């Protein structure tokens, strides 16, 4: 893929949630909520401050992150549904 986000933007791939509950009930696709967990695909170079110094992002490609439910913009790149959002919309990185 030849896509590079600008400034403090991050490109994410949503990770699928569980299809069943703990009790074994299968949840149909129409009743599922969109997952709030994703994998970072690409990151921008970071923002510039008032003095022109570039501040790098805290996340990197391959990180698993949690983000807000209504955050970002959904896009389709190379036939894959992805999400572009600002780094500030990321709630945290999930440690492996």
N, CA, C and O of each residue as an XYZ file, in Angstrom:
384
protein
N       0.843     -1.157      0.000
C       0.000      0.000      0.000
C       0.901      1.236      0.000
O       1.899      1.281      0.719
N       0.555      2.212     -0.788
C       1.347      3.435     -0.895
C       0.560      4.609     -0.327
O       0.182      5.522     -1.061
N       0.315      4.585      0.975
C      -0.412      5.665      1.631
C       0.366      6.080      2.867
O       0.762      5.241      3.676
N       0.581      7.384      3.006
C       1.288      7.929      4.169
C       0.446      9.054      4.746
O       0.209     10.054      4.069
N      -0.014      8.908      5.997
C      -0.804      9.975      6.617
C       0.040     11.229      6.817
O       1.263     11.150      6.929
N      -0.613     12.376      6.862
C       0.073     13.643      7.073
C      -0.038     14.079      8.529
O      -0.978     13.709      9.233
N       0.928     14.864      8.965
C       0.967     15.499     10.291
C       0.775     14.472     11.401
O       1.536     13.508     11.489
N      -0.234     14.669     12.250
C      -0.425     13.774     13.402
C      -1.534     12.757     13.152
O      -2.198     12.322     14.093
N      -1.737     12.379     11.907
C      -2.770     11.407     11.557
C      -2.205      9.984     11.627
O      -1.007      9.763     11.449
N      -3.107      9.024     11.894
C      -2.748      7.618     12.024
C      -3.726      6.798     11.185
O      -4.928      7.060     11.202
N      -3.219      5.817     10.460
C      -4.041      4.903      9.670
C      -4.176      3.602     10.456
O      -3.176      2.980     10.815
N      -5.438      3.189     10.727
C      -5.708      2.002     11.539
C      -6.509      0.970     10.774
O      -7.281      1.294      9.871
N      -6.306     -0.285     11.156
C      -7.134     -1.399     10.686
C      -7.905     -1.885     11.912
O      -7.304     -2.284     12.909
N      -9.237     -1.852     11.836
C     -10.047     -2.325     12.970
C      -9.819     -3.816     13.169
O      -9.727     -4.574     12.204
N      -9.728     -4.229     14.427
C      -9.616     -5.650     14.754
C     -11.002     -6.158     15.107
O     -11.728     -5.515     15.864
N     -11.373     -7.311     14.563
C     -12.706     -7.871     14.777
C     -12.885     -8.302     16.218
O     -11.982     -8.873     16.829
N     -14.060     -8.020     16.751
C     -14.413     -8.439     18.102
C     -14.872     -9.885     18.103
O     -14.925    -10.532     17.057
N     -15.203    -10.385     19.284
C     -15.687    -11.756     19.413
C     -17.065    -11.888     18.779
O     -17.883    -10.971     18.847
N     -17.314    -13.044     18.160
C     -18.602    -13.306     17.527
C     -19.560    -13.994     18.479
O     -20.737    -14.168     18.164
N     -19.052    -14.394     19.667
C     -19.918    -15.045     20.647
C     -19.736    -14.386     22.010
O     -18.695    -13.792     22.292
N     -20.748    -14.498     22.842
C     -20.652    -13.978     24.206
C     -19.980    -15.025     25.086
O     -19.692    -16.135     24.639
N     -19.732    -14.661     26.340
C     -19.119    -15.610     27.275
C     -20.031    -16.794     27.527
O     -19.558    -17.887     27.840
N     -21.343    -16.589     27.394
C     -22.310    -17.658     27.596
C     -22.493    -18.553     26.373
O     -23.229    -19.537     26.433
N     -21.828    -18.218     25.260
C     -21.901    -19.043     24.059
C     -22.930    -18.591     23.041
O     -23.153    -19.279     22.045
N     -23.566    -17.441     23.272
C     -24.565    -16.941     22.328
C     -23.840    -16.298     21.152
O     -22.950    -15.470     21.346
N     -24.217    -16.675     19.935
C     -23.589    -16.129     18.724
C     -24.262    -14.803     18.385
O     -25.487    -14.714     18.300
N     -23.438    -13.776     18.193
C     -23.947    -12.442     17.873
C     -23.942    -12.269     16.353
O     -22.888    -12.402     15.731
N     -25.097    -11.975     15.739
C     -25.118    -11.771     14.281
C     -24.420    -10.466     13.908
O     -24.306     -9.561     14.735
N     -23.955    -10.370     12.671
C     -23.238     -9.191     12.197
C     -24.054     -7.913     12.342
O     -23.493     -6.850     12.608
N     -25.358     -8.003     12.173
C     -26.203     -6.807     12.246
C     -26.308     -6.251     13.662
O     -26.622     -5.074     13.834
N     -26.053     -7.068     14.672
C     -26.166     -6.631     16.060
C     -24.827     -6.254     16.677
O     -24.782     -5.721     17.786
N     -23.738     -6.527     15.970
C     -22.413     -6.226     16.510
C     -22.136     -4.731     16.486
O     -22.562     -4.014     15.580
N     -21.417     -4.284     17.498
C     -20.931     -2.911     17.494
C     -19.578     -2.892     16.801
O     -18.876     -3.903     16.768
N     -19.214     -1.736     16.247
C     -17.905     -1.619     15.618
C     -16.837     -1.709     16.698
O     -16.965     -1.083     17.750
N     -15.799     -2.471     16.450
C     -14.753     -2.611     17.464
C     -14.017     -1.293     17.701
O     -13.853     -0.488     16.784
N     -13.580     -1.084     18.936
C     -12.825      0.098     19.302
C     -11.340     -0.218     19.459
O     -10.575      0.571     20.014
N     -10.957     -1.371     18.967
C      -9.564     -1.790     19.020
C      -9.046     -1.902     17.593
O      -9.758     -2.364     16.701
N      -7.807     -1.477     17.382
C      -7.249     -1.532     16.041
C      -5.751     -1.691     16.046
O      -5.090     -1.569     17.077
N      -5.229     -1.967     14.859
C      -3.788     -2.093     14.656
C      -3.323     -0.926     13.794
O      -3.927     -0.628     12.764
N      -2.254     -0.271     14.216
C      -1.721      0.861     13.476
C      -1.044      0.340     12.211
O      -0.160     -0.515     12.278
N      -1.465      0.860     11.057
C      -0.896      0.469      9.768
C       0.202      1.449      9.366
O       1.270      1.034      8.917
N      -0.055      2.745      9.524
C       0.924      3.775      9.147
C       0.694      5.010     10.003
O      -0.421      5.259     10.462
N       1.760      5.787     10.217
C       1.663      7.022     10.997
C       2.293      8.169     10.220
O       3.186      7.971      9.396
N       1.804      9.370     10.503
C       2.378     10.561      9.899
C       3.658     10.965     10.621
O       4.009     10.365     11.637
N       4.357     11.973     10.109
C       5.631     12.377     10.700
C       5.478     13.127     12.023
O       6.446     13.213     12.778
N       4.314     13.668     12.329
C       4.103     14.411     13.568
C       3.801     15.872     13.283
O       3.919     16.336     12.150
N       3.411     16.586     14.324
C       3.082     18.005     14.205
C       4.310     18.875     14.423
O       5.303     18.434     15.003
N       4.233     20.105     13.955
C       5.281     21.088     14.212
C       4.759     22.071     15.256
O       3.597     22.476     15.219
N       5.645     22.452     16.198
C       5.251     23.430     17.207
C       5.477     24.842     16.680
O       5.786     25.025     15.502
N       5.324     25.834     17.540
C       5.452     27.240     17.133
C       6.852     27.594     16.640
O       7.022     28.548     15.881
N       7.846     26.834     17.066
C       9.225     27.110     16.687
C       9.665     26.311     15.454
O      10.806     26.434     15.009
N       8.769     25.503     14.909
C       9.078     24.719     13.721
C       9.677     23.354     14.007
O      10.029     22.627     13.078
N       9.799     22.993     15.286
C      10.350     21.693     15.661
C       9.277     20.629     15.493
O       8.143     20.806     15.937
N       9.637     19.526     14.850
C       8.675     18.449     14.619
C       8.622     17.525     15.833
O       9.654     17.071     16.327
N       7.417     17.257     16.302
C       7.204     16.370     17.438
C       6.724     15.027     16.908
O       5.631     14.958     16.347
N       7.508     13.946     17.065
C       7.092     12.640     16.550
C       5.915     12.072     17.335
O       5.665     12.483     18.468
N       5.198     11.134     16.737
C       4.048     10.503     17.378
C       4.504      9.432     18.360
O       5.600      8.886     18.233
N       3.651      9.136     19.344
C       3.966      8.114     20.347
C       3.649      6.705     19.865
O       4.132      5.739     20.455
N       2.857      6.559     18.816
C       2.517      5.229     18.299
C       3.331      4.948     17.044
O       3.821      5.864     16.385
N       3.465      3.668     16.728
C       4.197      3.265     15.528
C       3.427      2.140     14.839
O       2.528      1.542     15.430
N       3.777      1.862     13.613
C       3.108      0.802     12.859
C       3.251     -0.525     13.610
O       4.328     -0.867     14.097
N       2.145     -1.259     13.692
C       2.142     -2.550     14.377
C       1.579     -2.487     15.791
O       1.246     -3.529     16.354
N       1.461     -1.292     16.389
C       0.902     -1.155     17.730
C      -0.586     -1.489     17.725
O      -1.292     -1.188     16.763
N      -1.059     -2.112     18.804
C      -2.496     -2.338     19.003
C      -2.994     -1.247     19.923
O      -2.436     -1.037     20.999
N      -4.039     -0.549     19.511
C      -4.508      0.619     20.256
C      -6.015      0.559     20.477
O      -6.735     -0.162     19.785
N      -6.472      1.331     21.455
C      -7.890      1.565     21.688
C      -8.191      2.992     21.275
O      -7.388      3.893     21.518
N      -9.352      3.209     20.646
C      -9.726      4.545     20.201
C     -11.195      4.782     20.487
O     -11.941      3.839     20.752
N     -11.615      6.043     20.434
C     -12.992      6.409     20.723
C     -13.977      5.804     19.737
O     -13.640      5.556     18.579
N     -15.180      5.572     20.199
C     -16.212      4.906     19.396
C     -16.540      5.650     18.108
O     -16.720      5.016     17.068
N     -16.622      6.973     18.150
C     -17.012      7.748     16.977
C     -15.836      8.506     16.383
O     -16.043      9.509     15.699
N     -14.622      8.062     16.619
C     -13.415      8.756     16.154
C     -13.087      8.399     14.710
O     -13.388      7.305     14.233
N     -12.462      9.351     14.032
C     -11.864      9.087     12.736
C     -12.806      9.110     11.554
O     -14.011      9.331     11.676
N     -12.196      8.869     10.397
C     -12.898      8.834      9.125
C     -12.644      7.483      8.467
O     -11.495      7.071      8.309
N     -13.711      6.801      8.087
C     -13.567      5.502      7.438
C     -13.231      5.700      5.971
O     -13.868      6.497      5.281
N     -12.221      4.967      5.494
C     -11.799      5.029      4.100
C     -11.603      3.608      3.582
O     -11.461      2.663      4.359
N     -11.598      3.475      2.268
C     -11.323      2.183      1.638
C     -10.078      2.360      0.791
O     -10.084      3.140     -0.161
N      -9.011      1.648      1.121
C      -7.741      1.720      0.396
C      -7.374      0.311     -0.043
O      -7.291     -0.599      0.782
N      -7.156      0.134     -1.326
C      -6.839     -1.178     -1.909
C      -7.877     -2.232     -1.527
O      -7.528     -3.388     -1.288
N      -9.162     -1.835     -1.466
C     -10.237     -2.766     -1.164
C     -10.371     -3.117      0.308
O     -11.185     -3.970      0.661
N      -9.594     -2.482      1.174
C      -9.636     -2.775      2.606
C     -10.225     -1.581      3.356
O      -9.849     -0.438      3.100
N     -11.146     -1.845      4.279
C     -11.746     -0.779      5.087
C     -10.782     -0.394      6.196
O     -10.428     -1.223      7.035
N     -10.355      0.867      6.201
C      -9.418      1.375      7.193
C      -9.988      2.625      7.838
O     -11.044      3.112      7.434
N      -9.297      3.139      8.831
C      -9.745      4.291      9.583
C      -8.583      5.269      9.722
O      -7.477      4.879     10.095
N      -8.838      6.551      9.418
C      -7.835      7.595      9.604
C      -8.295      8.473     10.756
O      -9.422      8.969     10.751
N      -7.426      8.668     11.745
C      -7.765      9.520     12.868
C      -6.532     10.237     13.394
O      -5.402      9.878     13.062
N      -6.759     11.251     14.215
C      -5.655     11.982     14.825
C      -5.118     11.188     16.005
O      -5.832     10.398     16.622
N      -3.848     11.414     16.303
C      -3.251     10.700     17.427
C      -3.984     11.015     18.734
O      -4.054     10.159     19.616
N      -4.520     12.206     18.871
C      -5.232     12.596     20.086
C      -6.499     11.761     20.306
O      -6.981     11.670     21.435
N      -7.044     11.152     19.250
C      -8.233     10.312     19.374
C      -7.903      8.906     19.882
O      -8.810      8.144     20.217
N      -6.619      8.559     19.941
C      -6.208      7.252     20.441
C      -6.176      7.329     21.971
O      -5.538      8.208     22.548
N      -6.873      6.397     22.608
C      -6.985      6.395     24.057
C      -5.778      5.748     24.735
O      -5.408      6.140     25.842
N      -5.162      4.765     24.081
C      -4.013      4.096     24.673
C      -3.506      2.961     23.819
O      -4.181      2.507     22.895
N      -2.302      2.505     24.138
C      -1.663      1.391     23.434
C      -1.802      0.151     24.298
O      -1.558      0.202     25.504
N      -2.194     -0.963     23.690
C      -2.346     -2.233     24.415
C      -0.992     -2.927     24.431
O      -0.429     -3.229     23.379
N      -0.476     -3.176     25.619
C       0.829     -3.844     25.757
C       0.681     -5.321     25.399
O      -0.307     -5.967     25.748
N       1.677     -5.834     24.701
C       1.625     -7.252     24.269
C       2.009     -8.203     25.356
O       2.012     -9.416     25.142
